[in-house]
Every structure is written in C-alpha cells, then in structure tokens.
C-alpha cells in the first residue's frame, strides 16, 4: 500500500514507466490532468491550474498569491487522491507537494537528451532544432518552478530515493526493480502513517477551502490537524468570523483553534 511519486523530464519515458508500474503493482496512476479536473473551482479554472503547474512566475513577486491559491487546491486534490495508498503520481514536483507524507517512495526517471529529442520530434512533429529548444525550455521552467516554490533544484538527486536512467535499463526492468523494492517493505502505509495521512489531508482540505472561498481567498494561512481538531494561524484580524465559518463547514472538522499573531507596534 505504498505511495509513489515519479518525477520526470519532458519525453524522458517517465509517463510510460508510470503506466507500466501501475499495471504491475495494481496501483492507481494519477497525472496532472486528474488533479486539475478534481481541483478546479470557479476561482481556479482548469486552464489556470495547468499553467500554475507548468510555468514559473514571469516576474518574481507578481501573482504570488494567485499561485498560492492554485497550489493550495492542487495539493488538497493530490492528498485526497493518494490518501489511502496504492497510488502513483507522475508529474512535476510530486515529492515536494507530498513532502510531509511519511514513507513516500520518491522516484526520478531520466533519459539521454538524444532519446528525449527524438521522442519530442515524433510526438510533436518538430524539427530537431525545435525539439531541442522545447525540451530545454521545459527543463528550465521546471527548475525555476521548484526553486521558486520550495527553494530546491528539481534535478538534485538527493530529493529522490531512487534515480533510474532509461538509457540502458528497459521500462520492464525498471518496473521489476521498483516492484522488488516495494515488496521488501518499508514504504507501506501502516496504521500510524495512515493517521498522519488523514491529518495532512484534512489540513490541506481546510487550507484549500479558505483559499477558494471568496470571503477568505485574500488570506494565506498555516493549518494543522490532529484527528478532527484543526488549528489555523494567520493574519485574520478582519476575517476571523469568515474563517471560522469556512473551516467548520469542511467535512471532517470537529473542532477549531484560531491563532492570530499579536501585532507589535513601534517602541
């Protein structure tokens, strides 16, 4: 009952690997489109969410709050999808969106540039030069995206438990390796880990509800959960009652504590 994330570059073979591994393990295979469809709201359309997951901000500091809203609803959707285990998410920064999930198996799939360029040419009907530009642009965007959001380099191997190069290893061989790793244990969703997952999912659901509600969408809050008891912390001076109303309406919330930082005036 593991939860697996697969980070992959454009046309690296990661999607094919994820689908093959899903079939071998009998796990659900989740991609960006599944998340976008589940997460979309009137305030965050599917088109806007796709762009938020693909493109770094053009100008640092601009549109950061909108991106906060988009990521709040995306993270909530992803946690709901993987909450009970037996799930594979392949796409950008899954291991970062799920960074607090215990026992997460984090994979990275890479392939030689020649392989990726050839795949881009075949799939997108591009010239060799256009394919190179496309692949390099996507890699640059993803590196900037992960650095902007989490301050890390998307390509850093230390972010992953296992990096697989498909230059010589076939997808079938890679699936056998990962399946053996899962069978050996250590990544299963134990009752203790399931309890943590439930808390993370509830906290994320609350954060997304606050971000999506028109009366509270201007806020950025920290949310924690233990059982059904939820704590919310943020600058809620004018929206306190609205936050309480929104949070207590979220399914699974049985209690609420709100912490408002004390404003410190001039000495």
C-alpha positions as a printed Julia matrix, in Angstrom:
267×3 Matrix{Float64}:
   0.0    0.0     0.0
   2.82   2.4    -0.86
   2.53   5.91   -2.25
   4.93   6.54   -5.13
   5.88   9.79   -6.86
   7.67   9.82  -10.19
   9.49  12.95  -11.27
  10.25  13.01  -14.98
  11.53  15.37  -17.59
   9.62  16.02  -20.78
   9.8   12.99  -23.11
  12.05  11.05  -20.73
   9.87   7.91  -20.73
   8.52   8.62  -17.25
   4.85   8.51  -18.27
   5.28   5.13  -19.96
   7.13   3.87  -16.9
   4.41   5.13  -14.52
   1.69   3.39  -16.51
   3.68   0.15  -16.7
   4.45   0.23  -12.96
   0.79   0.92  -12.22
  -0.19  -2.2   -14.13
   2.42  -4.36  -12.43
   1.59  -3.22   -8.88
  -2.15  -2.79   -9.37
  -1.88   0.84   -8.21
  -3.88   3.82   -9.45
  -1.92   6.01  -11.85
  -2.5    9.74  -11.3
  -1.26  12.55  -13.51
  -1.63  16.3   -13.73
  -4.89  16.14  -15.67
  -6.57  14.07  -12.94
  -5.52  16.64  -10.33
  -6.58  19.62  -12.39
 -10.01  18.16  -13.04
 -10.51  17.39   -9.35
  -9.1   20.66   -8.05
 -10.73  23.14  -10.43
 -13.07  25.73   -8.9
 -14.77  28.85  -10.26
 -11.85  30.85   -8.84
  -9.21  28.48  -10.25
 -10.13  27.12  -13.68
  -8.54  24.05  -15.23
  -6.6   26.26  -17.64
  -5.24  28.43  -14.83
  -4.26  25.39  -12.77
  -2.39  23.82  -15.68
  -0.41  27.0   -16.18
   0.32  27.24  -12.45
   1.78  23.72  -12.5
   3.84  24.29  -15.63
   5.18  27.83  -15.69
   7.32  29.72  -13.19
   6.31  33.32  -12.47
   7.47  35.67  -15.22
   8.35  38.33  -12.66
   9.2   37.25   -9.08
   6.8   38.77   -6.62
   3.92  39.16   -9.05
   0.85  36.94   -8.93
   2.31  35.03   -5.97
  -0.99  34.99   -4.1
  -2.86  33.52   -7.06
  -0.23  30.83   -7.26
  -0.71  30.19   -3.53
  -4.43  29.62   -4.19
  -3.77  27.33   -7.14
  -1.24  25.23   -5.25
  -3.48  25.01   -2.18
  -6.27  23.4    -4.2
  -3.85  21.22   -6.2
  -2.15  19.9    -3.05
  -5.51  19.16   -1.44
  -6.61  17.24   -4.53
  -3.37  15.24   -4.63
  -3.53  14.31   -0.94
  -7.1   13.12   -1.37
  -6.09  11.02   -4.37
  -3.22   9.25   -2.57
  -4.58   9.27    1.0
  -5.33   5.54    1.17
  -2.16   4.38   -0.6
  -1.71   2.12   -3.63
  -1.19   5.21   -5.78
   1.4    6.51   -8.23
   1.62  10.18   -9.1
   3.78  11.12  -12.06
   4.43  14.74  -12.81
   6.23  17.84  -11.67
   7.28  18.06   -8.02
   5.02  15.35   -6.62
   7.64  14.61   -3.98
   7.54  18.3    -2.98
   3.76  18.62   -2.91
   3.71  15.49   -0.71
   6.89  16.31    1.21
   5.27  15.7     4.63
   3.82  12.3     3.69
   5.52   9.53    5.72
   7.04   6.6     3.86
   6.76   8.22    0.44
   8.75   6.4    -2.28
  10.27   9.12   -4.45
  11.47   8.1    -7.91
  13.2   10.09  -10.63
  13.28   8.94  -14.26
  15.93  10.32  -16.58
  16.96   9.6   -20.16
  19.67  10.8   -22.56
  18.93  14.07  -24.35
  19.12  12.3   -27.71
  16.27   9.99  -26.66
  14.16  12.91  -25.42
  14.73  14.96  -28.56
  13.77  12.04  -30.77
  10.59  11.5   -28.75
   9.71  15.21  -28.98
  10.2   15.12  -32.73
   7.96  12.1   -33.11
   5.19  13.21  -30.75
   5.09  16.93  -31.57
   6.19  16.72  -35.22
   9.07  19.13  -34.6
  12.38  19.66  -36.32
  15.47  18.54  -34.43
  16.32  22.15  -33.51
  12.77  22.93  -32.39
  12.72  19.75  -30.3
  15.94  20.78  -28.54
  14.5   24.22  -27.77
  11.26  22.69  -26.47
  12.96  20.17  -24.15
  15.45  22.71  -22.8
  12.68  25.27  -22.2
  10.56  22.75  -20.27
  13.55  21.73  -18.14
  14.35  25.36  -17.37
  10.75  26.14  -16.43
  10.55  23.16  -14.09
  13.84  24.03  -12.43
  12.66  27.61  -11.86
   9.25  26.4   -10.66
  10.66  24.11   -7.97
  13.2   26.71   -6.89
  10.58  29.47   -6.67
   8.17  27.37   -4.6
  10.47  25.3    -2.44
  13.98  26.7    -2.85
  15.35  23.43   -4.26
  16.79  22.26   -7.56
  14.32  19.89   -9.23
  17.21  17.83  -10.63
  19.03  17.32   -7.32
  19.28  13.51   -6.85
  19.17  13.98   -3.06
  15.44  14.71   -3.42
  14.78  11.12   -4.51
  15.1    7.63   -3.09
  15.95   6.13   -6.46
  17.04   7.65   -9.79
  16.6    5.39  -12.83
  18.34   6.11  -16.13
  16.45   4.58  -19.06
  19.47   4.78  -21.35
  20.28   1.07  -20.89
  17.57  -0.1   -18.46
  14.28  -1.02  -20.08
  10.95   0.07  -18.65
  10.19  -3.56  -17.81
  13.47  -3.91  -15.9
  12.82  -0.65  -14.08
   9.36  -1.88  -13.06
  10.85  -5.11  -11.7
  13.37  -3.12   -9.64
  10.75  -0.88   -8.09
   8.29  -3.71   -7.5
  11.0   -5.64   -5.64
  11.75  -2.56   -3.56
   8.08  -2.19   -2.63
   7.79  -5.9    -1.81
  10.72  -5.67    0.61
   8.69  -3.32    2.79
   9.44  -0.02    4.46
   7.16   2.07    2.26
   3.82   0.56    3.25
   1.05   2.72    4.7
   0.97   1.49    8.31
  -1.9    2.46   10.66
   0.35   5.1    12.2
   1.22   6.54    8.8
  -2.43   6.39    7.77
  -3.34   8.55   10.76
  -0.71  11.1     9.71
  -2.03  10.98    6.14
  -5.56  11.64    7.33
  -4.38  14.67    9.3
  -2.39  16.02    6.35
  -5.35  15.55    4.02
  -7.72  17.33    6.39
  -5.32  20.23    6.95
  -4.82  20.57    3.21
  -8.57  20.41    2.6
  -9.09  23.25    5.09
  -6.32  25.35    3.54
  -7.85  24.87    0.09
 -11.33  25.79    1.38
 -10.0   29.05    2.86
  -8.12  29.82   -0.36
 -11.13  29.1    -2.58
 -13.81  30.91   -0.6
 -14.45  34.48   -1.88
 -14.68  35.84    1.69
 -11.29  34.45    2.74
  -9.35  33.99   -0.51
  -7.13  37.01    0.24
  -5.56  35.15    3.19
  -2.54  32.86    3.42
  -2.78  30.61    6.47
  -0.9   27.83    8.2
  -3.12  24.86    9.01
  -2.57  21.83   11.22
  -4.84  18.93   12.1
  -4.93  16.17   14.69
  -7.88  13.85   14.42
 -10.69  16.24   13.58
  -9.22  19.12   15.59
  -7.88  21.84   13.3
  -5.65  24.8    14.09
  -5.4   27.83   11.8
  -2.77  30.52   12.12
  -2.54  33.74   10.16
  -3.32  37.44    9.97
  -7.08  37.04   10.33
  -7.95  40.26   12.12
 -10.84  41.26    9.88
 -11.81  37.83    8.53
 -11.87  35.83   11.77
 -15.59  35.04   11.68
 -15.46  34.18    7.98
 -12.54  31.81    8.56
 -14.36  30.09   11.4
 -17.45  29.65    9.25
 -15.49  28.29    6.27
 -13.32  25.91    8.3
 -16.11  24.45   10.42
 -18.02  23.64    7.22
 -15.2   21.43    5.9
 -16.09  17.72    6.2
 -14.1   16.02    8.94
 -13.51  19.11   11.08
 -14.75  18.56   14.64
 -13.01  21.44   16.4
 -11.17  24.64   15.57
  -8.48  26.74   17.22
  -7.51  30.02   15.58
  -4.24  31.75   16.38
  -3.78  35.36   15.33
  -0.25  36.72   15.75
  -0.05  39.7    18.07
   0.74  42.85   16.15
   3.79  44.6    17.58
   3.62  48.37   17.38
   6.52  50.83   17.36
   8.52  51.07   20.58
